Every structure is written in C-alpha cells, then in structure tokens.
C-alpha cells in the first residue's frame, strides 16, 4: 500500500512489491512489471500529488534495486567467463536498439 494508507491510484489495486524484508524475493521481472504499472498511472495524469510522489519514490526504489540486480548478474557472468579460456565479454552495443 502507499504510505498514505490508501491504495487509490497505486496502480490498478496493486501493492508495492518491495515491502520491508522482501528485497531478496522480488525478481527483476517483478520490478520491471511494477515500474510499467507506476509509469502508466503517472502518465494517466489523474493522480493526487501525494500519491504521485509516493509512486515516484517507489519507482526510484525499483530502479535502484534493478540496477543492483543487473550489476550482480554482470559480475557473476564475468566471474564465470573469466574461468574459461578463450571466452570473454564485451559491452552491449546499445546503438542497435
């Protein structure tokens, strides 16, 4: 639920997927899905200021946690590939997107 105690405008009745102590259980896919919901609600424009700020804050938390998950995954891949001769990694070419 939002900090204001009301779930109105929090995204089609969805609750914050990152409650206290649940950080390890929330997957990247869940975070991205919730971010999509938050963006849709905020872009709809029919959100009270306090609810919008609460959603924005939740979105920032999801982004930071998603970045952490991706960084840890990248390090893991680097470690695995580093153990195999003739295998290497290179940065993803974002110009193709």
Secondary structure, DSSP 4 states (H G I P E B T S, - for coil): --TTS--TTSSTTPPPS--TT-GGG--HHHHHHHHHHHHHHHHH----HHHHHHHHHHHHHHHHHHHHHHHHHHHHHHHHHHTSTT-------GGG-
